[in-house]
Amino acid sequence: MKQLKTLLLAVAITASGVLAASNEDKKADSAVITEKIGKLLKNPSFLVDRDIEAEVTLILNKNNEMVVLYVDSNEQYVENFIKSRLNYKELPATFSSKERTFKVPVRVTVKEE
C-alpha cells in the first residue's frame, strides 16, 4: 500500500511539472505576439481623439504569419487599420506554441503631448 501511495505521489508531481512547463510556453508565446502587435500598430494613420478598444481574433498559418479573422470594434476605420497592419505579418521563427488561434485585446490610446 505504501508503494502505491509513493507511486501516485510521483505521478502527481510529474504531471504538475509538465503542466506548469507547458503553461510557461504559452505565456512566453503570448508575450511575443503582444510585442509584435504593439510594434505593428504604432502610429495610426488616423486622428485618435479618444481611447478605442477592440478584440482581435487571429490565427497563425504554416508560415508563422498572422491572419486576422475578426476585429470586434464599434469603429469600422479601426477594424480596417488593424487588419491592414496585422494581416500576413510574420512572427519570429522562435514562436513555439502549438496553439494557433489567439484573441488579443487592443487599445488605441490618445497620444499625450
Backbone as a printed PyTorch tensor [residue, N CA C, xyz], in Angstrom:
tensor([[[  0.8300,  -1.1980,   0.0000],
         [  0.0000,   0.0000,   0.0000],
         [  0.8710,   1.2570,   0.0000]],

        [[  1.9760,   1.2080,   0.7740],
         [  2.8570,   2.3680,   0.8490],
         [  3.5050,   2.6340,  -0.5110]],

        [[  3.8410,   1.5650,  -1.2460],
         [  4.4370,   1.7310,  -2.5660],
         [  3.4400,   2.3650,  -3.5350]],

        [[  2.1820,   2.0060,  -3.4190],
         [  1.1550,   2.5750,  -4.2800],
         [  1.0050,   4.0730,  -4.0280]],

        [[  1.0140,   4.4610,  -2.7530],
         [  0.9170,   5.8860,  -2.4120],
         [  2.1260,   6.6450,  -2.9410]],

        [[  3.3030,   6.0630,  -2.8100],
         [  4.5210,   6.7060,  -3.3000],
         [  4.4700,   6.8550,  -4.8170]],

        [[  4.0050,   5.8230,  -5.5030],
         [  3.8840,   5.8710,  -6.9550],
         [  2.8890,   6.9490,  -7.3850]],

        [[  1.7450,   7.0270,  -6.7220],
         [  0.7500,   8.0570,  -7.0440],
         [  1.2970,   9.4580,  -6.7940]],

        [[  2.0550,   9.6240,  -5.7280],
         [  2.6630,  10.9210,  -5.4370],
         [  3.6580,  11.3040,  -6.5250]],

        [[  4.4640,  10.3530,  -6.9590],
         [  5.4420,  10.6150,  -8.0200],
         [  4.7480,  10.9970,  -9.3260]],

        [[  3.6690,  10.2990,  -9.6530],
         [  2.9120,  10.6160, -10.8700],
         [  2.2950,  12.0090, -10.7660]],

        [[  1.7610,  12.3540,  -9.6100],
         [  1.1450,  13.6740,  -9.4220],
         [  2.1790,  14.7830,  -9.5610]],

        [[  3.3510,  14.5960,  -8.9880],
         [  4.4060,  15.6130,  -9.0790],
         [  4.8780,  15.7590, -10.5200]],

        [[  5.0510,  14.6550, -11.2140],
         [  5.4770,  14.7000, -12.6110],
         [  4.4300,  15.4010, -13.4790]],

        [[  3.1820,  15.0670, -13.2850],
         [  2.1120,  15.6780, -14.0790],
         [  2.0200,  17.1730, -13.8250]],

        [[  2.1440,  17.5840, -12.5810],
         [  2.0690,  19.0210, -12.2910],
         [  3.2630,  19.7520, -12.8820]],

        [[  4.4120,  19.1300, -12.9100],
         [  5.5920,  19.7390, -13.5250],
         [  5.4230,  19.9260, -15.0170]],

        [[  4.8510,  18.9320, -15.6690],
         [  4.6070,  19.0150, -17.1070],
         [  3.5970,  20.1100, -17.4160]],

        [[  2.5290,  20.1880, -16.6470],
         [  1.5120,  21.2200, -16.8660],
         [  2.0730,  22.6130, -16.6280]],

        [[  2.8790,  22.7700, -15.6110],
         [  3.4730,  24.0780, -15.3280],
         [  4.4210,  24.4870, -16.4430]],

        [[  5.1900,  23.5680, -16.9600],
         [  6.1360,  23.8750, -18.0320],
         [  5.4030,  24.2700, -19.3050]],

        [[  4.3280,  23.5920, -19.6460],
         [  3.5990,  23.9240, -20.8640],
         [  2.9030,  25.2740, -20.7380]],

        [[  2.4970,  25.6630, -19.5560],
         [  1.8610,  26.9530, -19.3310],
         [  2.8490,  28.0900, -19.5480]],

        [[  4.1010,  27.8990, -19.1700],
         [  5.1240,  28.9220, -19.3600],
         [  5.3460,  29.2040, -20.8410]],

        [[  5.3270,  28.1640, -21.6820],
         [  5.4950,  28.3560, -23.1140],
         [  4.3880,  29.2340, -23.6790]],

        [[  3.1450,  29.0050, -23.2450],
         [  2.0260,  29.8180, -23.7230],
         [  2.1990,  31.2700, -23.3190]],

        [[  2.6440,  31.5100, -22.0690],
         [  2.8460,  32.8820, -21.6120],
         [  3.9510,  33.5560, -22.4080]],

        [[  5.0450,  32.8480, -22.6540],
         [  6.1510,  33.4130, -23.4220],
         [  5.7130,  33.7060, -24.8500]],

        [[  4.9640,  32.7830, -25.4540],
         [  4.4920,  32.9830, -26.8150],
         [  3.4880,  34.1270, -26.8900]],

        [[  2.6330,  34.2590, -25.8940],
         [  1.6900,  35.3760, -25.8570],
         [  2.4330,  36.6980, -25.7650]],

        [[  3.5170,  36.7160, -25.0180],
         [  4.3190,  37.9370, -24.9060],
         [  4.9380,  38.3000, -26.2530]],

        [[  5.3760,  37.3040, -27.0100],
         [  5.9450,  37.5470, -28.3370],
         [  4.8900,  38.1490, -29.2550]],

        [[  3.6950,  37.5760, -29.2450],
         [  2.6100,  38.0830, -30.0930],
         [  2.2230,  39.4990, -29.6830]],

        [[  2.0920,  39.7340, -28.3840],
         [  1.7130,  41.0570, -27.8890],
         [  2.7440,  42.1030, -28.2910]],

        [[  4.0140,  41.7690, -28.1530],
         [  5.0810,  42.7130, -28.5120],
         [  5.0560,  43.0290, -30.0030]],

        [[  4.9020,  42.0170, -30.8290],
         [  4.8740,  42.2100, -32.2810],
         [  3.6630,  43.0460, -32.6980]],

        [[  2.5030,  42.7590, -32.1340],
         [  1.2990,  43.5260, -32.4560],
         [  1.4560,  44.9750, -32.0100]],

        [[  2.0240,  45.1830, -30.8350],
         [  2.2520,  46.5440, -30.3470],
         [  3.1180,  47.3500, -31.2960]],

        [[  4.1750,  46.7340, -31.8130],
         [  5.0600,  47.4230, -32.7580],
         [  4.3410,  47.7270, -34.0720]],

        [[  3.5490,  46.7750, -34.5490],
         [  2.8740,  46.9560, -35.8340],
         [  1.7570,  47.9940, -35.7810]],

        [[  1.1630,  48.1890, -34.6120],
         [  0.0320,  49.1190, -34.5090],
         [  0.4320,  50.5080, -34.0220]],

        [[  1.7200,  50.7840, -33.9120],
         [  2.1480,  52.1270, -33.5030],
         [  1.8530,  53.1270, -34.6090]],

        [[  1.6740,  54.3700, -34.2120],
         [  1.4620,  55.4820, -35.1380],
         [  0.3280,  55.2330, -36.1280]],

        [[ -0.9010,  55.2210, -35.6460],
         [ -2.0360,  55.0140, -36.5610],
         [ -2.1410,  56.1480, -37.5800]],

        [[ -2.7450,  55.8380, -38.7010],
         [ -2.8620,  56.7970, -39.7950],
         [ -4.0930,  57.6860, -39.6630]],

        [[ -4.7250,  57.6820, -38.5080],
         [ -5.9160,  58.5000, -38.2800],
         [ -5.7700,  59.2250, -36.9520]],

        [[ -6.5540,  60.2770, -36.7840],
         [ -6.5300,  61.0620, -35.5560],
         [ -7.2730,  60.3060, -34.4600]],

        [[ -6.6140,  60.1540, -33.3330],
         [ -7.2230,  59.4600, -32.1950],
         [ -7.6380,  60.5200, -31.1840]],

        [[ -8.9490,  60.7400, -31.0430],
         [ -9.4350,  61.7570, -30.1130],
         [ -9.9410,  61.1600, -28.8020]],

        [[-10.0480,  59.8260, -28.7600],
         [-10.4480,  59.1270, -27.5300],
         [ -9.8850,  57.7120, -27.5940]],

        [[ -9.7790,  57.0850, -26.4340],
         [ -9.2890,  55.7100, -26.3910],
         [-10.3020,  54.7780, -27.0500]],

        [[ -9.8030,  53.8560, -27.8560],
         [-10.6540,  52.9090, -28.5650],
         [-10.1640,  51.5050, -28.2370]],

        [[-11.0950,  50.6320, -27.8850],
         [-10.7440,  49.2530, -27.5690],
         [-11.3290,  48.3110, -28.6080]],

        [[-10.5960,  47.2390, -28.8640],
         [-11.0490,  46.2120, -29.8000],
         [-10.4830,  44.8710, -29.3460]],

        [[-11.1280,  43.8110, -29.7810],
         [-10.5870,  42.4750, -29.5380],
         [-10.3480,  41.8300, -30.8940]],

        [[ -9.1190,  41.4000, -31.1140],
         [ -8.7110,  40.8400, -32.3920],
         [ -8.5930,  39.3240, -32.2590]],

        [[ -9.2740,  38.6080, -33.1440],
         [ -9.1380,  37.1540, -33.2130],
         [ -8.2850,  36.8480, -34.4320]],

        [[ -7.1870,  36.1260, -34.2010],
         [ -6.2910,  35.8140, -35.3050],
         [ -5.7840,  34.3870, -35.1990]],

        [[ -5.3100,  33.8820, -36.3110],
         [ -4.6910,  32.5610, -36.3390],
         [ -3.2930,  32.7090, -36.9230]],

        [[ -2.4950,  31.6810, -36.7380],
         [ -1.1730,  31.6250, -37.3530],
         [ -1.2080,  30.5750, -38.4510]],

        [[ -0.7470,  30.9480, -39.6380],
         [ -0.7040,  29.9650, -40.7190],
         [  0.6040,  29.1750, -40.6460]],

        [[  0.8220,  28.2930, -41.5930],
         [  2.0020,  27.4190, -41.5380],
         [  3.3110,  28.1820, -41.7270]],

        [[  3.2460,  29.4070, -42.2350],
         [  4.4420,  30.2350, -42.4020],
         [  4.6810,  31.1540, -41.2120]],

        [[  3.9620,  30.9080, -40.1240],
         [  4.0620,  31.7170, -38.9020],
         [  3.6060,  33.1570, -39.1370]],

        [[  2.6640,  33.3530, -40.0440],
         [  2.1100,  34.6690, -40.3170],
         [  0.7620,  34.8060, -39.6210]],

        [[  0.4840,  36.0210, -39.1350],
         [ -0.8040,  36.2880, -38.5000],
         [ -1.8610,  36.5160, -39.5780]],

        [[ -3.0200,  35.9090, -39.3940],
         [ -4.1590,  36.1270, -40.2840],
         [ -5.3190,  36.5640, -39.4000]],

        [[ -5.7720,  37.8050, -39.5950],
         [ -6.8420,  38.3560, -38.7710],
         [ -8.1710,  37.7740, -39.2340]],

        [[ -8.8650,  37.1320, -38.3080],
         [-10.1760,  36.5610, -38.6170],
         [-11.2960,  37.5410, -38.3240]],

        [[-11.1690,  38.2500, -37.2110],
         [-12.2700,  39.1050, -36.7620],
         [-11.7240,  40.2060, -35.8640]],

        [[-12.2590,  41.4080, -36.0350],
         [-11.9480,  42.5250, -35.1470],
         [-13.2600,  42.9980, -34.5440]],

        [[-13.3840,  42.8610, -33.2350],
         [-14.5930,  43.2810, -32.5270],
         [-14.4040,  44.7210, -32.0620]],

        [[-14.9180,  45.6560, -32.8620],
         [-14.8030,  47.0790, -32.5560],
         [-16.0390,  47.7950, -33.0810]],

        [[-16.3710,  48.9060, -32.4440],
         [-17.5080,  49.7080, -32.8970],
         [-17.1420,  50.6100, -34.0640]],

        [[-15.8680,  50.7700, -34.3220],
         [-15.3940,  51.6940, -35.3530],
         [-14.8460,  50.9210, -36.5530]],

        [[-15.4310,  51.1440, -37.7280],
         [-15.0030,  50.4490, -38.9430],
         [-13.5750,  50.8240, -39.3220]],

        [[-13.1850,  52.0880, -39.1390],
         [-11.8360,  52.5010, -39.5180],
         [-10.7700,  51.8430, -38.6430]],

        [[-11.1120,  51.5450, -37.4000],
         [-10.1780,  50.8310, -36.5210],
         [-10.0210,  49.3940, -37.0090]],

        [[-11.1170,  48.7760, -37.3900],
         [-11.0640,  47.4130, -37.9250],
         [-10.1930,  47.3600, -39.1790]],

        [[-10.3890,  48.2990, -40.0860],
         [ -9.5900,  48.3400, -41.3140],
         [ -8.1120,  48.5730, -41.0130]],

        [[ -7.8390,  49.4830, -40.0820],
         [ -6.4620,  49.7830, -39.6900],
         [ -5.7650,  48.5450, -39.1300]],

        [[ -6.4270,  47.8550, -38.2130],
         [ -5.8320,  46.6690, -37.5800],
         [ -5.5930,  45.5750, -38.6170]],

        [[ -6.5710,  45.3330, -39.4720],
         [ -6.4080,  44.2950, -40.4910],
         [ -5.2740,  44.6310, -41.4580]],

        [[ -5.1790,  45.8860, -41.8620],
         [ -4.1330,  46.2560, -42.8150],
         [ -2.7380,  46.1630, -42.2050]],

        [[ -2.6270,  46.4200, -40.9180],
         [ -1.3150,  46.3740, -40.2650],
         [ -0.8930,  44.9730, -39.8310]],

        [[ -1.8540,  44.0860, -39.5490],
         [ -1.5070,  42.7790, -38.9830],
         [ -1.5580,  41.6130, -39.9690]],

        [[ -2.4450,  41.6830, -40.9660],
         [ -2.6200,  40.5340, -41.8560],
         [ -1.3250,  40.1530, -42.5590]],

        [[ -0.9790,  38.8840, -42.4570],
         [  0.1660,  38.2650, -43.1130],
         [  1.5120,  38.8490, -42.6920]],

        [[  1.5640,  39.3860, -41.4880],
         [  2.8460,  39.8110, -40.9200],
         [  3.4290,  38.6140, -40.1830]],

        [[  4.7040,  38.3640, -40.4020],
         [  5.3420,  37.1650, -39.8670],
         [  5.8080,  37.3720, -38.4320]],

        [[  5.6420,  36.3390, -37.6370],
         [  6.1620,  36.3200, -36.2730],
         [  7.5610,  35.7200, -36.2910]],

        [[  8.3500,  35.9860, -35.2480],
         [  9.7010,  35.4150, -35.2010],
         [  9.6640,  33.8880, -35.2920]],

        [[ 10.6940,  33.3170, -35.8650],
         [ 10.7620,  31.8650, -36.0470],
         [ 10.8330,  31.1210, -34.7220]],

        [[ 11.1330,  31.8190, -33.6370],
         [ 11.2460,  31.1740, -32.3350],
         [  9.8910,  30.8820, -31.7130]],

        [[  8.8220,  31.2750, -32.3680],
         [  7.4860,  31.0420, -31.8310],
         [  7.2330,  29.5450, -31.7770]],

        [[  6.8950,  29.0330, -30.5960],
         [  6.8780,  27.5840, -30.4150],
         [  5.5250,  26.9850, -30.0420]],

        [[  4.5240,  27.7850, -29.8530],
         [  3.2500,  27.2670, -29.3530],
         [  2.5380,  26.4190, -30.3980]],

        [[  1.8540,  25.3920, -29.9270],
         [  1.0230,  24.5850, -30.8140],
         [ -0.3630,  25.2120, -30.9470]],

        [[ -0.6710,  26.1380, -30.0720],
         [ -1.9330,  26.8810, -30.1390],
         [ -1.8590,  27.7860, -31.3580]],

        [[ -2.8520,  27.7470, -32.2150],
         [ -2.7990,  28.5060, -33.4590],
         [ -3.8300,  29.6280, -33.5310]],

        [[ -4.7890,  29.6820, -32.6240],
         [ -5.8090,  30.7260, -32.6260],
         [ -5.6640,  31.5550, -31.3620]],

        [[ -5.6910,  32.8850, -31.5240],
         [ -5.4890,  33.7790, -30.3920],
         [ -6.5320,  34.8870, -30.4030]],

        [[ -6.9240,  35.3280, -29.2160],
         [ -7.7510,  36.5240, -29.0490],
         [ -6.8940,  37.5320, -28.3070]],

        [[ -6.7020,  38.6850, -28.9270],
         [ -5.8030,  39.6940, -28.3790],
         [ -6.5730,  40.9880, -28.1610]],

        [[ -6.6060,  41.5010, -26.9340],
         [ -7.2300,  42.8090, -26.7130],
         [ -6.2960,  43.9140, -27.2140]],

        [[ -6.8690,  44.8980, -27.8800],
         [ -6.0920,  46.0150, -28.4230],
         [ -6.7200,  47.3090, -27.9440]],

        [[ -5.8830,  48.2460, -27.5300],
         [ -6.3680,  49.5650, -27.1300],
         [ -5.5610,  50.6160, -27.8890]],

        [[ -6.2590,  51.4480, -28.6400],
         [ -5.6420,  52.5850, -29.3160],
         [ -5.8830,  53.7830, -28.4130]],

        [[ -4.8060,  54.3980, -27.9440],
         [ -4.9350,  55.4700, -26.9590],
         [ -4.5690,  56.8220, -27.5540]],

        [[ -5.0920,  57.8540, -26.9270],
         [ -4.7830,  59.2240, -27.3170],
         [ -3.3290,  59.4940, -26.9570]],

        [[ -2.5910,  60.0380, -27.9020],
         [ -1.1800,  60.3420, -27.6640],
         [ -1.0830,  61.6570, -26.9000]],

        [[ -0.4720,  61.5840, -25.7260],
         [ -0.3180,  62.7910, -24.9090],
         [  0.9200,  63.5480, -25.3580]],

        [[  0.7850,  64.8560, -25.4610],
         [  1.9090,  65.6740, -25.9330],
         [  2.5310,  66.4460, -24.8210]]])
